[in-house]
Amino acid sequence: RILFTSFIAYSFGHTLGFAAFTGAAIRFRLYATARIGAIDVATVTAFCSLSLGIGLATVSGISLFLSPTHAATILRLHHNWSILVGTLLLLAVLAYGLWASLARGAFEIRGWALRAPGPFIGLTQIVLSVLDLSLSTAVLWSLLPEGTHVNFITFLGVYAAAVIAGIISYVPGGVGVFEAVILLTLPGVPPDALLGSLLAYRAVYYLVPLVCGSVLFA
């Protein structure tokens, strides 16, 4: 039931944008028959959004720390700045992992009780969020035009930056914004060939899941 609902919610949320709302609406509609209330659905949605943020911070930090030259060249900064930002991102994820694993009790924020998820859920959340983004990055990386000289670790950072830009833009699915960031951060790749790769990626990672999700939802 969870796999079924999550697949549909993500397929709509990725394509339509505003995943915190579209995905939550899908989850509420499908979980309502299992007597799961709106507060629980909101909690699940917030947890999924937090997981995405953790994954983006982790892969960005890894890319900036291990492969700082590309980002430094694009931003015209010294590579030490890339290493510093990457280190800070990884330290933030580490701090969350420690809090999730070691914190006891709960503290309230305006009537909301926030509890640490525990080591099993917290650490699994980090691992799965990184795996999710790494796999989606691998899809696009494998579709890049032949002769593209960018390693996977470097491309992790490029992909994460494009995803973040798409989220911030509030454009449905980040259409146009995501592609623009990829084009700007890979200046050595022919734009027409790269655009073809991006269109193929959209079909694989957005269009096909949306069609399948729509059929399942119907």
VOBA-503419 format. One record per residue: x, y, z of N, C-alpha, C in turn; residue in one letter. Coordinates in pm, 1 decimal, m for minus. Example, Ala and Ser with C-alpha at 12.3 -4.5 7.8 and 13.67 -1.06 7.14 Angstrom:
2
[[1319.0 m569.0 780.0] [1230.0 m450.0 780.0] [1320.0 m330.0 780.0] 'a']
[[1285.0 m225.0 708.0] [1367.0 m106.0 714.0] [1290.0 3.0 787.0] 's']
***
This chain:
218
[[83.8 m120.3 0.0] [0.0 0.0 0.0] [87.9 126.1 0.0] 'r']
[[192.9 122.8 81.0] [282.5 238.0 88.2] [356.1 257.8 m44.4] 'i']
[[405.7 148.1 m102.4] [475.0 157.5 m231.6] [382.1 211.3 m340.0] 'l']
[[261.0 160.1 m341.5] [160.0 200.8 m439.6] [131.7 350.8 m427.9] 'f']
[[103.7 395.6 m306.0] [70.3 536.3 m282.8] [189.7 627.0 m310.6] 't']
[[308.1 586.0 m266.0] [428.0 669.2 m284.7] [460.9 686.8 m432.4] 's']
[[450.5 579.5 m509.2] [480.4 588.8 m651.8] [389.1 689.4 m720.3] 'f']
[[259.4 680.1 m691.2] [163.5 771.4 m754.2] [189.1 914.8 m709.1] 'i']
[[211.0 934.6 m578.7] [232.3 1068.9 m524.9] [356.8 1132.9 m584.4] 'a']
[[465.3 1056.3 m593.7] [588.7 1111.1 m649.2] [576.9 1137.1 m799.2] 'y']
[[507.5 1049.5 m870.7] [494.7 1068.4 m1015.6] [417.5 1196.7 m1047.2] 's']
[[315.4 1227.0 m967.1] [241.1 1351.8 m986.8] [321.1 1471.1 m935.0] 'f']
[[381.2 1456.0 m817.7] [454.2 1567.0 m757.1] [573.0 1612.2 m839.4] 'g']
[[650.0 1516.4 m895.6] [765.7 1551.5 m976.7] [725.6 1629.3 m1101.4] 'h']
[[616.9 1586.4 m1163.9] [578.9 1644.1 m1292.8] [500.3 1773.9 m1278.3] 't']
[[408.0 1778.3 m1181.3] [322.4 1894.9 m1165.9] [385.7 2003.6 m1080.4] 'l']
[[489.2 1969.4 m1006.0] [550.2 2065.5 m915.7] [470.7 2079.1 m787.1] 'g']
[[516.3 2167.6 m698.1] [451.0 2187.9 m567.8] [426.2 2053.3 m500.0] 'f']
[[530.2 1969.8 m496.3] [514.7 1831.7 m449.2] [459.5 1823.8 m307.8] 'a']
[[491.7 1923.8 m224.4] [441.8 1922.6 m87.3] [289.8 1930.1 m83.2] 'a']
[[228.2 1985.9 m189.0] [82.6 1997.4 m192.8] [20.3 1890.0 m281.4] 'f']
[[74.1 1874.0 m403.0] [16.2 1774.0 m493.0] [37.2 1632.6 m437.8] 't']
[[159.7 1604.7 m389.2] [186.3 1473.3 m331.8] [103.1 1448.3 m207.8] 'g']
[[85.3 1552.0 m124.6] [4.9 1537.5 m3.0] [m141.5 1509.0 m36.8] 'a']
[[m193.1 1575.3 m140.2] [m332.3 1553.2 m180.2] [m353.3 1409.0 m227.3] 'a']
[[m257.7 1358.4 m305.9] [m266.4 1219.6 m352.4] [m260.0 1123.9 m234.4] 'i']
[[m165.6 1148.4 m143.4] [m150.9 1060.2 m26.5] [m277.8 1061.4 58.8] 'r']
[[m332.9 1179.1 80.5] [m453.3 1188.5 162.9] [m569.2 1112.8 98.5] 'f']
[[m582.9 1127.3 m33.5] [m692.9 1058.5 m103.8] [m679.6 906.9 m92.2] 'r']
[[m556.5 855.6 m104.6] [m536.6 711.1 m106.0] [m523.8 651.8 35.0] 'l']
[[m474.6 732.5 129.2] [m462.6 681.2 266.1] [m591.4 696.1 346.1] 'y']
[[m685.7 777.6 296.4] [m809.1 801.6 371.3] [m885.8 672.9 396.8] 'a']
[[m882.1 581.6 301.2] [m953.6 455.3 318.5] [m889.3 367.6 424.8] 't']
[[m764.1 397.7 460.0] [m696.6 323.5 567.3] [m708.4 398.1 700.7] 'a']
[[m795.3 500.1 703.9] [m823.1 578.2 824.8] [m698.2 651.1 876.5] 'r']
[[m618.0 698.6 783.3] [m502.9 781.3 819.5] [m544.0 926.3 800.8] 'i']
[[m530.9 1006.8 906.5] [m581.6 1141.9 906.2] [m490.4 1241.4 837.6] 'g']
[[m540.2 1365.0 826.9] [m467.3 1470.6 757.0] [m335.5 1504.0 826.9] 'a']
[[m333.5 1502.1 961.2] [m210.9 1533.5 1035.3] [m102.8 1430.1 1004.9] 'i']
[[m141.2 1303.1 1000.2] [m43.2 1197.8 970.0] [8.3 1209.7 827.0] 'd']
[[m81.1 1242.8 734.5] [m39.3 1261.3 595.5] [55.8 1379.6 585.0] 'v']
[[26.8 1488.0 657.2] [114.8 1604.6 656.5] [252.1 1568.7 714.0] 'a']
[[252.9 1483.8 816.7] [379.3 1440.4 876.7] [461.3 1358.2 778.4] 't']
[[394.3 1267.4 707.9] [462.7 1185.6 606.8] [519.9 1274.8 496.7] 'v']
[[440.7 1371.8 450.8] [485.2 1462.2 344.6] [605.4 1544.7 389.4] 't']
[[600.2 1594.8 512.7] [712.7 1672.3 565.5] [837.7 1585.8 577.6] 'a']
[[819.3 1461.2 618.6] [932.8 1370.0 631.2] [995.8 1342.9 494.7] 'f']
[[912.3 1327.5 392.3] [963.8 1305.2 256.1] [1037.8 1428.9 205.0] 'c']
[[983.7 1547.0 233.9] [1049.8 1670.7 191.4] [1183.5 1687.3 262.9] 's']
[[1186.3 1654.8 392.4] [1311.7 1660.3 467.8] [1413.1 1562.8 410.2] 'l']
[[1366.9 1445.2 371.8] [1457.1 1345.0 313.5] [1520.5 1396.5 185.0] 's']
[[1440.5 1463.9 101.3] [1494.6 1521.9 m21.6] [1600.6 1626.5 10.6] 'l']
[[1572.5 1710.8 109.7] [1669.6 1812.6 148.8] [1799.3 1752.2 199.2] 'g']
[[1787.4 1646.0 277.6] [1907.1 1576.8 328.9] [1987.1 1517.5 213.6] 'i']
[[1917.2 1455.6 119.7] [1985.4 1397.1 5.2] [2056.7 1500.9 m79.1] 'g']
[[1990.4 1614.3 m104.4] [2052.3 1721.2 m183.0] [2175.1 1778.0 m112.1] 'l']
[[2164.4 1797.0 19.1] [2278.4 1848.2 95.6] [2394.9 1750.4 91.9] 'a']
[[2364.9 1621.2 101.6] [2471.4 1520.2 106.0] [2543.2 1508.3 m27.5] 't']
[[2467.6 1493.3 m136.0] [2532.9 1476.1 m266.5] [2604.0 1603.8 m309.1] 'v']
[[2546.0 1720.3 m274.9] [2614.5 1846.2 m306.0] [2744.1 1857.4 m228.2] 's']
[[2738.3 1820.9 m99.0] [2858.4 1827.0 m16.5] [2967.4 1732.8 m64.9] 'g']
[[2928.2 1612.1 m102.7] [3025.6 1514.6 m153.6] [3090.5 1565.9 m281.4] 'i']
[[3008.5 1619.6 m371.9] [3060.3 1668.5 m499.8] [3153.9 1787.2 m480.0] 's']
[[3112.7 1882.2 m395.6] [3195.4 2001.1 m373.2] [3324.9 1967.2 m300.5] 'l']
[[3318.7 1869.8 m210.3] [3437.2 1834.2 m132.7] [3536.5 1751.7 m214.3] 'f']
[[3485.5 1655.5 m292.2] [3572.9 1564.9 m366.1] [3609.9 1617.9 m504.7] 'l']
[[3523.9 1702.8 m560.2] [3551.1 1754.8 m694.2] [3521.4 1904.5 m698.1] 's']
[[3603.6 1985.0 m630.1] [3573.4 2128.0 m615.4] [3605.2 2212.4 m739.1] 'p']
[[3688.0 2161.5 m829.6] [3738.2 2243.7 m939.4] [3627.5 2290.1 m1032.8] 't']
[[3533.5 2201.4 m1067.4] [3428.6 2235.4 m1163.6] [3342.2 2349.5 m1110.8] 'h']
[[3295.4 2337.0 m986.5] [3211.1 2441.7 m928.5] [3288.1 2573.2 m917.5] 'a']
[[3415.2 2564.1 m879.2] [3496.4 2685.5 m866.5] [3513.6 2754.6 m1001.5] 'a']
[[3527.6 2676.8 m1106.8] [3543.1 2733.9 m1241.0] [3415.3 2803.4 m1286.8] 't']
[[3300.1 2738.1 m1264.3] [3172.4 2795.1 m1306.2] [3142.8 2923.9 m1229.2] 'i']
[[3167.1 2922.2 m1097.6] [3136.6 3037.8 m1013.0] [3250.4 3139.0 m1007.5] 'l']
[[3364.5 3103.6 m1069.1] [3482.2 3190.7 m1071.0] [3529.8 3223.8 m929.8] 'r']
[[3538.8 3119.8 m848.4] [3587.1 3131.5 m712.0] [3705.1 3037.5 m692.4] 'l']
[[3778.4 3059.6 m585.7] [3887.8 2968.0 m552.7] [3828.2 2835.3 m508.3] 'h']
[[3894.1 2724.4 m542.9] [3837.0 2593.4 m512.2] [3825.1 2567.8 m362.0] 'h']
[[3898.6 2644.0 m280.3] [3886.0 2628.4 m135.4] [3745.6 2663.5 m85.9] 'n']
[[3680.1 2757.7 m156.0] [3543.6 2792.2 m118.3] [3449.2 2674.5 m143.0] 'w']
[[3470.8 2602.3 m251.8] [3388.8 2484.2 m279.9] [3409.0 2378.9 m171.9] 's']
[[3534.2 2358.7 m132.8] [3563.2 2260.8 m27.6] [3498.6 2302.1 104.0] 'i']
[[3503.6 2431.9 135.3] [3444.8 2481.4 259.5] [3293.8 2459.3 261.5] 'l']
[[3226.5 2496.3 152.7] [3080.6 2478.6 146.9] [3044.6 2330.7 152.4] 'v']
[[3119.9 2247.0 80.4] [3094.5 2103.4 84.2] [3111.0 2046.4 223.5] 'g']
[[3213.7 2090.7 294.4] [3236.8 2043.9 431.2] [3123.3 2084.9 523.7] 't']
[[3076.9 2209.0 510.8] [2967.3 2257.2 594.8] [2838.5 2178.1 569.6] 'l']
[[2811.6 2147.8 442.9] [2691.8 2068.9 410.6] [2699.6 1929.1 470.8] 'l']
[[2815.3 1866.5 460.1] [2831.1 1731.9 515.5] [2824.7 1733.1 668.0] 'l']
[[2877.8 1838.3 729.8] [2869.8 1850.9 875.9] [2724.6 1868.3 920.8] 'l']
[[2645.4 1942.5 841.5] [2504.1 1960.1 874.0] [2429.7 1826.8 869.9] 'a']
[[2459.0 1745.8 767.8] [2395.5 1613.5 757.7] [2441.9 1524.2 872.8] 'v']
[[2570.7 1531.8 906.1] [2623.6 1454.6 1018.7] [2554.9 1494.1 1149.2] 'l']
[[2533.4 1624.7 1168.4] [2465.8 1672.1 1289.1] [2323.2 1617.3 1296.5] 'a']
[[2254.6 1615.1 1181.9] [2119.2 1558.0 1180.7] [2123.6 1409.2 1215.6] 'y']
[[2219.6 1337.3 1157.3] [2230.8 1194.4 1185.4] [2256.0 1168.0 1333.3] 'g']
[[2339.4 1249.3 1395.9] [2366.8 1233.1 1539.0] [2243.5 1264.5 1622.0] 'l']
[[2173.5 1373.0 1584.3] [2050.5 1407.1 1657.2] [1945.6 1296.9 1642.0] 'w']
[[1928.5 1248.2 1519.4] [1828.9 1143.4 1494.9] [1861.4 1016.1 1571.8] 'a']
[[1989.5 988.3 1591.1] [2030.4 863.3 1654.1] [2038.7 872.2 1805.9] 's']
[[2075.9 988.7 1857.8] [2110.2 998.0 2000.2] [2011.3 1076.5 2084.7] 'l']
[[1933.4 1165.3 2023.0] [1843.6 1250.8 2100.5] [1734.6 1167.8 2167.5] 'a']
[[1697.9 1210.6 2286.3] [1591.0 1144.2 2361.1] [1483.1 1246.3 2393.7] 'r']
[[1360.0 1197.1 2406.6] [1250.8 1287.0 2438.9] [1207.4 1368.7 2319.0] 'g']
[[1133.9 1474.1 2346.2] [1081.9 1560.2 2239.5] [1077.0 1704.4 2288.7] 'a']
[[1080.6 1796.5 2194.8] [1059.6 1935.8 2232.1] [949.6 1993.4 2144.2] 'f']
[[874.2 2086.7 2200.1] [756.8 2139.3 2132.4] [784.5 2274.0 2068.0] 'e']
[[726.3 2292.5 1950.1] [732.9 2418.8 1877.7] [590.5 2459.7 1844.5] 'i']
[[538.3 2555.8 1919.9] [402.1 2604.7 1898.6] [299.4 2490.9 1896.8] 'r']
[[312.9 2403.3 1992.2] [217.5 2294.0 2006.3] [251.2 2168.4 1929.1] 'g']
[[354.4 2174.3 1844.0] [396.2 2057.9 1767.5] [512.1 1990.6 1839.9] 'w']
[[498.9 1862.3 1866.4] [604.1 1786.5 1933.9] [695.8 1724.0 1829.7] 'a']
[[823.5 1758.4 1837.0] [921.5 1706.6 1741.7] [1007.9 1603.1 1811.0] 'l']
[[1002.5 1480.1 1761.5] [1077.6 1370.9 1821.8] [1183.3 1320.5 1723.4] 'r']
[[1297.5 1281.5 1776.2] [1401.4 1221.9 1691.9] [1351.8 1088.1 1639.4] 'a']
[[1376.3 1056.7 1512.4] [1324.2 931.8 1455.4] [1395.4 806.4 1502.7] 'p']
[[1510.4 821.6 1567.8] [1586.0 704.7 1610.7] [1690.7 666.0 1507.4] 'g']
[[1790.9 587.2 1547.7] [1902.0 556.9 1456.2] [1860.9 479.1 1333.1] 'p']
[[1769.0 382.9 1346.6] [1733.2 301.4 1230.5] [1665.1 385.7 1123.3] 'f']
[[1562.7 461.4 1162.7] [1491.0 543.1 1064.7] [1578.4 657.6 1015.7] 'i']
[[1647.1 726.1 1107.4] [1726.5 842.6 1069.2] [1838.8 809.1 972.9] 'g']
[[1915.7 704.4 1003.6] [2028.3 668.4 916.9] [1979.2 608.2 785.6] 'l']
[[1870.9 530.2 792.2] [1813.2 476.0 669.0] [1761.2 588.4 580.3] 't']
[[1703.8 690.3 642.1] [1655.9 807.5 567.4] [1769.4 872.9 489.5] 'q']
[[1883.4 889.3 552.8] [1998.5 951.4 486.3] [2046.3 864.9 370.0] 'i']
[[2061.0 735.4 395.8] [2112.4 644.2 293.0] [2018.3 638.8 172.9] 'v']
[[1888.1 625.7 198.8] [1792.6 612.5 88.3] [1779.0 743.1 9.9] 'l']
[[1786.0 857.3 78.6] [1777.1 984.4 7.1] [1896.7 1004.4 m85.4] 's']
[[2014.8 964.1 m38.1] [2134.7 973.1 m122.8] [2125.1 874.9 m238.9] 'v']
[[2076.7 754.0 m211.5] [2061.4 653.6 m317.0] [1961.0 698.8 m421.6] 'l']
[[1851.5 757.9 m376.8] [1748.6 807.3 m469.4] [1806.2 910.2 m565.3] 'd']
[[1875.8 1009.9 m511.5] [1933.1 1114.5 m596.3] [2047.8 1062.3 m682.4] 'l']
[[2123.6 968.1 m629.4] [2233.5 911.3 m707.5] [2181.1 833.8 m827.5] 's']
[[2070.7 762.8 m808.9] [2012.6 687.0 m920.1] [1952.9 780.1 m1025.4] 'l']
[[1883.0 883.6 m981.5] [1826.2 977.1 m1079.1] [1936.6 1052.8 m1152.8] 's']
[[2044.9 1084.5 m1081.9] [2160.0 1146.1 m1147.3] [2220.7 1051.4 m1250.1] 't']
[[2229.3 923.4 m1213.9] [2288.1 824.2 m1303.0] [2207.0 809.9 m1432.0] 'a']
[[2074.8 827.3 m1421.0] [1990.5 819.8 m1541.1] [2031.8 927.2 m1641.6] 'v']
[[2041.7 1051.9 m1593.2] [2079.0 1160.8 m1683.4] [2224.4 1150.3 m1726.4] 'l']
[[2312.5 1111.5 m1636.2] [2455.8 1099.0 m1667.0] [2477.9 997.3 m1777.8] 'w']
[[2401.3 887.3 m1773.9] [2415.8 784.1 m1877.1] [2361.2 829.9 m2011.3] 's']
[[2276.1 931.9 m2010.6] [2217.1 983.1 m2135.0] [2294.9 1100.2 m2194.3] 'l']
[[2399.3 1146.8 m2123.9] [2477.0 1259.9 m2175.0] [2540.6 1224.8 m2309.4] 'l']
[[2559.7 1322.9 m2396.1] [2619.1 1296.5 m2527.6] [2757.2 1232.8 m2516.5] 'p']
[[2789.8 1151.1 m2614.0] [2920.6 1086.3 m2616.2] [3030.0 1193.6 m2625.8] 'e']
[[3133.3 1174.1 m2546.9] [3242.5 1270.5 m2545.5] [3230.6 1375.7 m2437.0] 'g']
[[3124.0 1366.3 m2354.3] [3109.9 1458.7 m2242.7] [3210.6 1421.2 m2134.3] 't']
[[3301.0 1511.2 m2104.0] [3407.3 1480.1 m2008.5] [3372.1 1535.7 m1871.0] 'h']
[[3281.5 1468.3 m1803.2] [3245.1 1504.8 m1666.3] [3224.4 1375.0 m1588.4] 'v']
[[3295.2 1361.8 m1476.3] [3282.4 1238.7 m1398.6] [3154.8 1242.4 m1313.9] 'n']
[[3119.4 1127.7 m1261.2] [2990.8 1114.8 m1191.7] [2985.2 1200.4 m1065.0] 'f']
[[3093.7 1205.3 m987.9] [3094.9 1284.0 m864.7] [3071.7 1431.7 m895.4] 'i']
[[3138.3 1482.8 m997.8] [3118.4 1622.0 m1038.6] [2974.6 1644.8 m1084.2] 't']
[[2922.0 1549.9 m1161.3] [2787.1 1566.2 m1214.3] [2681.6 1558.8 m1104.3] 'f']
[[2712.5 1491.4 m992.8] [2621.1 1490.6 m878.9] [2591.0 1632.9 m832.9] 'l']
[[2697.2 1713.9 m823.1] [2678.5 1852.1 m781.8] [2600.0 1933.1 m883.3] 'g']
[[2627.9 1911.8 m1012.6] [2555.6 1981.2 m1118.7] [2406.7 1946.0 m1112.0] 'v']
[[2377.3 1818.1 m1098.0] [2238.3 1772.0 m1093.0] [2167.0 1828.1 m970.4] 'y']
[[2234.4 1824.6 m855.0] [2173.2 1876.5 m732.6] [2142.4 2025.3 m745.0] 'a']
[[2233.9 2101.6 m804.5] [2211.4 2245.0 m824.2] [2090.9 2269.2 m914.2] 'a']
[[2076.0 2188.1 m1018.9] [1962.5 2202.0 m1110.3] [1831.0 2169.6 m1040.0] 'a']
[[1832.0 2065.2 m956.5] [1710.6 2027.9 m882.3] [1672.0 2138.6 m785.2] 'v']
[[1770.0 2192.7 m713.1] [1742.7 2299.9 m616.7] [1686.2 2422.4 m688.2] 'i']
[[1744.9 2457.9 m802.4] [1695.1 2572.6 m879.3] [1551.6 2549.5 m925.2] 'a']
[[1521.0 2426.7 m967.4] [1385.1 2395.0 m1010.6] [1285.1 2405.5 m897.5] 'g']
[[1325.9 2363.2 m776.2] [1237.0 2371.4 m660.4] [1212.0 2516.5 m622.6] 'i']
[[1319.1 2596.0 m619.2] [1307.6 2736.0 m579.0] [1222.7 2816.0 m677.8] 'i']
[[1229.4 2778.1 m805.8] [1158.2 2854.4 m909.4] [1007.3 2839.8 m901.2] 's']
[[958.1 2732.9 m837.2] [814.8 2703.2 m829.0] [752.2 2679.7 m966.1] 'y']
[[835.4 2651.4 m1065.5] [784.2 2614.7 m1196.9] [748.1 2466.4 m1194.1] 'v']
[[631.3 2426.9 m1245.0] [593.1 2284.6 m1243.6] [701.5 2195.3 m1302.0] 'p']
[[750.9 2103.9 m1221.0] [855.2 2012.1 m1264.8] [988.9 2079.6 m1290.5] 'g']
[[999.2 2209.0 m1258.3] [1123.4 2281.1 m1286.4] [1155.0 2290.1 m1434.2] 'g']
[[1050.8 2280.1 m1518.8] [1070.9 2278.8 m1664.3] [1136.3 2409.2 m1709.3] 'v']
[[1243.1 2396.8 m1784.1] [1315.3 2513.0 m1832.9] [1425.6 2555.5 m1738.2] 'g']
[[1393.7 2564.4 m1609.7] [1493.2 2605.7 m1510.1] [1597.3 2495.5 m1491.6] 'v']
[[1549.7 2372.6 m1474.2] [1639.5 2258.7 m1458.5] [1733.0 2246.9 m1578.5] 'f']
[[1675.5 2254.3 m1697.5] [1755.3 2241.8 m1819.5] [1855.7 2355.9 m1833.3] 'e']
[[1812.9 2477.6 m1797.4] [1900.8 2593.7 m1810.4] [2024.3 2579.4 m1721.8] 'a']
[[2004.8 2530.5 m1598.8] [2117.9 2513.7 m1507.4] [2215.0 2408.9 m1560.5] 'v']
[[2161.4 2298.8 m1613.7] [2248.9 2195.3 m1670.1] [2328.4 2251.5 m1787.7] 'i']
[[2261.9 2327.4 m1875.0] [2329.9 2385.0 m1990.9] [2438.7 2483.8 m1949.4] 'l']
[[2411.6 2563.6 m1846.3] [2508.0 2664.2 m1801.5] [2627.2 2602.7 m1729.9] 'l']
[[2605.5 2491.0 m1662.7] [2713.0 2430.7 m1583.9] [2792.9 2325.8 m1661.5] 't']
[[2750.6 2297.8 m1784.4] [2827.3 2207.4 m1871.2] [2856.9 2280.9 m2002.6] 'l']
[[2936.3 2388.5 m1997.3] [2957.3 2472.2 m2115.7] [3033.4 2403.9 m2227.6] 'p']
[[3105.8 2297.7 m2197.4] [3185.2 2232.5 m2301.3] [3108.5 2132.2 m2384.4] 'g']
[[2980.2 2111.3 m2353.5] [2898.8 2012.4 m2424.5] [2812.8 2084.3 m2528.0] 'v']
[[2803.8 2034.6 m2652.0] [2717.9 2097.9 m2753.3] [2574.3 2111.6 m2703.6] 'p']
[[2517.3 2232.4 m2702.6] [2383.8 2254.2 m2645.5] [2274.1 2170.1 m2709.1] 'p']
[[2279.7 2151.8 m2842.2] [2172.8 2075.9 m2907.1] [2174.5 1929.7 m2864.1] 'd']
[[2295.3 1870.5 m2854.4] [2306.2 1731.5 m2811.5] [2266.0 1717.0 m2665.4] 'a']
[[2305.4 1814.5 m2583.0] [2271.4 1809.3 m2441.1] [2121.8 1824.9 m2420.1] 'l']
[[2059.0 1910.4 m2500.5] [1914.4 1928.3 m2490.5] [1841.2 1799.4 m2526.0] 'l']
[[1893.9 1725.9 m2624.0] [1834.0 1596.3 m2657.7] [1842.4 1499.1 m2540.9] 'g']
[[1955.2 1498.8 m2470.9] [1970.8 1413.2 m2352.9] [1871.2 1452.3 m2243.8] 's']
[[1852.3 1582.3 m2225.0] [1760.1 1630.9 m2122.6] [1615.5 1594.0 m2155.8] 'l']
[[1579.9 1599.0 m2283.8] [1444.7 1559.1 m2324.4] [1423.1 1409.9 m2301.6] 'l']
[[1525.9 1330.4 m2332.0] [1516.7 1185.9 m2306.8] [1503.0 1158.4 m2157.9] 'a']
[[1576.2 1234.6 m2076.8] [1567.5 1219.8 m1931.4] [1427.1 1254.6 m1881.7] 'y']
[[1369.8 1361.1 m1935.5] [1233.8 1398.4 m1897.1] [1134.9 1286.0 m1927.5] 'r']
[[1153.8 1222.3 m2040.8] [1064.1 1112.8 m2078.0] [1078.9 995.4 m1982.1] 'a']
[[1204.5 961.5 m1948.7] [1230.7 845.2 m1862.9] [1186.6 871.1 m1719.4] 'v']
[[1219.4 989.6 m1667.9] [1203.6 1014.2 m1524.2] [1075.6 1089.4 m1488.6] 'y']
[[1007.5 1147.2 m1587.3] [886.0 1222.5 m1559.9] [765.1 1168.7 m1635.5] 'y']
[[776.5 1159.6 m1768.4] [659.9 1126.0 m1850.1] [612.7 982.5 m1826.3] 'l']
[[704.6 886.6 m1834.3] [666.2 745.7 m1816.2] [607.8 720.3 m1676.7] 'v']
[[672.4 766.4 m1568.7] [610.9 747.8 m1436.9] [475.1 816.5 m1423.2] 'p']
[[457.6 934.2 m1486.0] [329.8 1003.2 m1476.5] [219.2 923.4 m1544.6] 'l']
[[250.2 866.5 m1661.2] [150.6 784.8 m1730.0] [113.1 662.7 m1646.5] 'v']
[[215.4 595.4 m1593.6] [189.8 477.2 m1508.9] [114.3 516.8 m1382.5] 'c']
[[154.6 628.5 m1320.7] [87.2 673.3 m1199.9] [m57.1 711.2 m1225.0] 'g']
[[m84.4 772.3 m1340.4] [m222.5 811.0 m1374.3] [m310.2 688.5 m1392.5] 's']
[[m256.5 586.3 m1457.7] [m332.0 462.4 m1477.0] [m360.9 396.8 m1342.2] 'v']
[[m259.7 388.6 m1257.3] [m277.2 328.2 m1124.6] [m376.3 407.3 m1041.4] 'l']
[[m369.1 540.8 m1046.0] [m460.4 623.4 m969.7] [m604.5 605.7 m1018.5] 'f']
[[m620.1 598.1 m1151.2] [m755.0 577.0 m1207.1] [m811.4 442.1 m1162.3] 'a']
***
